[in-house]
Amino acid sequence: MRVRRLAAWTALPLAVTLGLAACGSGGGSGTGQSDPDAAVRIEIAEPQHLVPTNTNETSGSQVLAALFSPLVDYDEANKPYEVAAESVSSSDNKVWTVKLKDGYTFHNGEKVTADNYLDAWNYGAYAPNGQNSSYFFEKIAGYADLQGDKPEAERMSGLKKVDDLTFTVTLTEPYSEFRSMLGYTAFYPLPKAAFSGPGVLKEGYEQAPVGQGPFRMKGSWQHDAKVEVERYDAFPGEQPKVGGVEFRIYQQPTAAYADVLSDNLDVIKTIPTENLSTAGTDLGDRFQQSPASSLQVLAFPTFQKEFGNPEVRKAISMAIDRDEITRSIFKDSQQPARSFVSPVVAGYRENTIGAAGEFDPAKAKATYEAAGGPKKIELSYNGDGGHKDWIDATCNQLKANLGVECVGTAEPKFADLLTKVKAKQPVGLFRMGWVMDYPSMENYLGPLYSTNGSSNYYGYSNPEFDRLLAEGAKAPNEEAAVKKYQAAEDLLAKDMPVIPLRYGQNNFGHSTKVKNVQMDLFDRVDLLKIEAVS
Amino acid sequence: MFRFVLRRLLQMVLAFFGTTLIVYALMFAGQGDPIQALAGERPVTPAQRAYLTEKFHLDRTGVGGFFYRYLDYLKNLLQGDLGQSLTGRSIGDILAAAWPVTVKLALIAMAVTILFGVTAGVLAGIRRAGLFDNATLVLTLLVLGIPTIVLAPLAQYLLGVRWPLFPPTAGADPDLFALLLPGIVLGSLSLATALRLTRTSVAENLRADYVRTARSKGLLRRRIIGVHVLRNSLIPVITFLGVELGNLMSGAIITEGVFNIPGVGFNLFRGIRTEDGPLVVGIVSVLVVVYLVANLVVDVLYAVLDPRIRYE
């Protein structure tokens, strides 16, 4: 700690001069022309998998975003628009027709047809393949027949080919946001060459995935080292402005940060917390921030008697000074949250939790005592994620403002914490984080708070809420759906099953050799916008 | 001598299986939910869970389950198959990619230790209580007092970013030059220890009877120190260096992380974090072999250095 401070002081004069120099030359992007054939170097972690239906972490999906072109992408207002699809339409939100644009080819020369989508999706949904993202297909009719040890079917009945460039998707229930879902990694197509037999993925496909996107693989995936891609000239869509990308694999963000400072790396996607206080001076306006989809909350075990009363839960929320913690612990690398959905989705409203989000120690204490809150509060978290500081700060605030005892308890890993919570062992309040799967309000509500939600660990169950979600899914259009979801969110504000604390932010930086670095909603660098500066 | 080496090699086989058993048992006992650990904070779908559970026999718990899985592991090991990590990569491939770079790094650190540590130790021992001796004592104290977790980032920042003499990170396939800075950082701790060991040992031997005899016979000072004293003084140093070789390979977790070298230390850390039993056992097994071989070499070197030590 002391040494780092020392380093920071020594860095200061240097950084200031750098910063000034950068300001002098028009914002660090240099006066150089952009070079359309240069390759840029972007930091990632080792991906777990590079098969679209098996990739559910940022590093893997960053690489796949270079190799594949999605059916839809999202505009400035986070609304979907077609990319590889000509149109995605439905009259009843239950039977969807997907028309593909003509002219797309895979990097091995195969023409992209409807079959490529159906094969890939069926492969992903088929349970014995053990794909991480198989649950994305659960809304499609026939998904249930592909589950279990010995599934009854190998292909979903809801997927039908109409002609080479058209197929229909029948859902089990109407779902108004299906078009939004299609922008996710799991919905990419796979070429015929990826399969060694019907429904059998070729061994080693993920070492050098063949896609239909703006870049193709250069060599194969070099584990723990790098993945290189180069521009695919036959790509019919919007061409990238760089000749290629080297995704360099880092074990620790601090190492990547040192490389960006010395121009050995072009983009770092997440600046480590310990460097945030100096990033502004180190990088000048090459340090950027943009909203990310993650949401940090403290969740209540609502099945426990002492936390069963919503008034107690609101009082605890009121006793937490979000702004102070965001400023002092996170150095503004995150934003205070006072809603249950993230600002990155359509339908977000500020401050939906109302009074519970206003820091008011006196009122909090009065409410807490009137509602008979417990004398001792425990906050459980996973010790491997750097949460100790904010948990302790939160505890101190609760001690001071509610006059209760408060301890932070670290479990070694999040898995250990979940095991305890699932077994309904008393762990007190526990921290949770949520990153969206696709930009839709529903994704922030359904999995987390509906009675059978896949990540509902708090025992929260509200029939009214479930009904509103179901109505939202059946709504005739997105506007109507959002209305229902907002009503559902208002119910959460009444019940407070969790306390929203902070929204994540992308804190990213780049070298002097690139410009137009932007991050998308999935915490990925936008590869069609980035330019290399010669 | 030959019989001694053969006996030691046979003991190694036993030691090797013993350690795999112990490490496997420890990983098995500490195993919580490796599937969730792999997914981090994301929910794991039942299908995914069922798939991985079946593939890695994770449903076999308790003592019976342990022996089932351990024997399964051994059976594959004897066929030269180290198994797969939870992400489906072959552990053999992981090790093959990780070892070369770690060996390079450890050898550089070793070279730095021998070159600077032992030389400076001899000099300090000869001129005991002189200026050089006191200066090195203070310096080594300083180095021993700074943990690697501070030294490594500081060296990276000062020599990599601030005054770019070295590349700040080495990466997966580095040249010798890029490995120099991490090698020096890694070796600095053993350098300090080796220096002090050598110094004490040399200073002690200079007072020995045989040195006085040699001197009174009128032998050259160069020969006394270079042959008589050094041979006797190096025995504790060689012992230390032998053990240190294994330490350098397994203990590079922090250094490898800071300089982004995907070597053995990093993989060991990853294996422990994701509760990947087979990966940890695979790495530790190789490390055990390194330790055993280093120990054997050290024992044989004793005999070379000191004729009084001869093995039956």
Interface residues (C-beta under 8 A of the other chain):
Chain A: V3 R4 A7 T10 A11 L14 Q48 H49 N56 E57 A127 P128 N129 G130 Q131 N132 S134 Y135 Q147 D149 Q222 H223 D224 A225 K226 R248 I249 Y250 Q251 Q252 T254 A255 A256 A258 D259 L261 S262 N264 N382 D384 P412 K413 F414 A415 D416 L418 T419 M432 G433 V435 P447 S454 S455
Chain B: G32 D33 Q36 A37 L38 A39 G40 E41 R42 P43 T45 A47 Q48 A50 Y51 L52 K55 T87 G88 R89 D93 I94 A97 A98 V150 P153 L154 Q156 Y157 L158 G160 V161 R162 P164 P167 P168 T169 G171 A172 D173 E256 G257 V258 F259 N260 P262 F266 R273
